[in-house]
Amino acid sequence: MELDRADLELLRLLQQDGRATVQALSEAIHLSARATLNRVRRLEGGGMIQGYRAMLHRAAMGPQICVFAEVTLKDQRQASVQRFERRMASVPEVVACWVVSGRYDYLVRVACSDLDGYHQLISAWLDDGTLGIERIVTNIEMQTIKEFAGFPVPRA
């Protein structure tokens, strides 16, 4: 999809505030409300915008710890990889999971109410031989400096 300056600015603005009105967006990009709405619909229809979400204030959700787990699998056979990835996708405490290159195979971000909850979770993973986990290295998040749910939008 070909994106011009107005499209890129719309993407930036919508990442900052997905509930912005078409009127506010149109004023920011200096186009009519109709033209702005058409652009937003085109960006949505073209798959550039996957959806809209509410960003929750983590502290308001009660006590929790956030952990980055470096997971290494015993083997990389297709069946093992698929089984592991399906399990990560189904666990509510897993808030993100990435395939990475380097010392380990996956970086898994986990949010639990406490360390005991995290320990129980990974113990169950390690005890489940079908997941094929060789090792999990735990890194506890101490403080969030920056967290952005979007992607950098290139400047036109």
N, C-alpha and C positions, 0 to 999 in steps of 0.2 A: 504494500500500500504506500503510495506516494504521500508524504506529509509535508505541508508547508509551515511557515512560521506560526500561523494561527492555530493549526492542528497541534503543533508542539506546545504552544502556550496553553491550549485547552487541556492537554494531558497533564502538564505541570500543575495547573490550577485544580483539576479534579483530584489529583493525588493529594493535594493539600486539604481540599474540602470537597468530598464526594457529594455533599448535599447542597452545594452552591446552586443558586437559582440560575436559570437560563438567562434571565435579565442581568444578573451580576456578572456572569461569564461574558455575555455579549458586550457589556460596558468595558470589561477588562481587555478584551481583544479587539474592540472597536469595530464590531460587526452588528448587524441587526439581530434581534432575538431569533427570528426565523432561520437566518443563515447559521447562527450558532447552534440552534437545535438540530438542524440538518447535519452539521459537522459532528456533533456528539453522537447522533444516531448512526452516522457512517462509521465513526471510530468504534462504536459498540458492535455494529453489524460486521465490520471487518476483522473483529477479534483483537483489536488493539486494547480495548477495555474489556476485561474479563468479568468484572462485577464491581459491586460497591460493598464495603464492610464498615462496621463500627469498630473503632479502636478503643478497647477497654483500658481503663486505668488499672494497672496491675495491682497496686496497693489496695484499691477498693475491693478487689476480689478475695481479700483475706490473705493470711500468711501463706507464702509459698517460696520454694526455691526453684531456681532455674539452673539446669545443668547442661553442659555440652558433653556428650558421650562420644568418644572416638571408638568406633566399632570396627573390628577386623574379623572377617569371615574365614573359616577354615578352607573353603574352596570357592571357586568362582563359577561353578556349574550353573547353567541357566535355572534349573529347578530350585537350587538353594538360594540363589539371588532373588528369584521371584517370591519364594516363600517368605524370606526375610522382609522384602519390600512390602508385601501385602500385610504382614504383621505390623510393621511400623505405621502404615497408612490406617490401620484399624484401632490403634491405641490412642485414646483421648489425651493422655499425658504427653504424647509426642506432638509437639507443636510445629516441628519442622524436621526434615530429613533430607540430607544431600548426599549424593555419590561424589566422592572427592578423589583426587590423586594424591599420592604421597605415602606416608607411613601407615595409614589405615584406609579402610574402604568407604566408610560412611561417617558423616558428622550428624549426630542426632541431637536436637534441642528438646529437652524434656522439662516440663513444669509439674512439680508435685507439691503437696502441702508441706512436706518435711522430708528430711533425709531418710527417715525410716521408710516412707512411702517409695522413695526412689530406690532404696536398697531392695525392697520387696519386688519392685518392678523388674530391675535388672537381674535379680536372682532367678526370677521366673524365666526370663529370656535365656539365661545361661543354662538352666536346668532343662530347657526344651531343646533336646538334641536335634530336632528337625530344623531349627533355625541356623544351625551350623556356625555359631559364634565362637570364635577362637579367643577373643580378648575384648574387654571394654575398659577404656581409660576415661576416668571421670574428671571433668573440669567444672568446678562450681562457679557460677557467675557471682561475682562479689558486688559489682555495681554496673549499671547500664550507663554508658556515656552517650551513646547515640543509637537509636533504633528507628528505622524508617521502613515502612511496609511497602514502599514503592521502588521504582528504579529511576536512576538519573535520566532525565529527558535531554537529548542533545539540543544545543542552541541552534537556531536556524541561521 
